[in-house]
């Protein structure tokens, strides 16, 4: 699960169309390349269709070498409360055991804290988290184990 990278507020566009800013683009490359070198690729990637999330997802798609047919968008991930994100998770195809979703806060911080076993005050922009579940069906997920957290600040020397 990843939150979109840092977005720009200097464009006069609706929220759904807000692009990434320069830092967001750099963080997208940095985090996605690090994660792809250190973790197996997801079988499926699903991104919010908002510009900033979709752009972030494409960095991970490229780094993981995810095929076009294994990459989709879902407007339900353009969610800030978390209910729609949970619906997407609970309805994933049970033949897939490794799925990556890309979306927005506050939903993603809430979901990470609800489903993972480690508390995160705020999932930062371009933050990446892996939560593992010991279930047979996605509809049965509840608390899992947070196994990985990669934030841009973890990869910078500043």
Helices and strands as residue ranges (DSSP letters): E 2-3, G 15-17, H 22-38, E 44-47, H 51-64, G 68-70, E 71-73, G 75-77, H 83-90, E 99-103, H 107-115, E 128-132, G 138-140, E 145-150, G 152-155
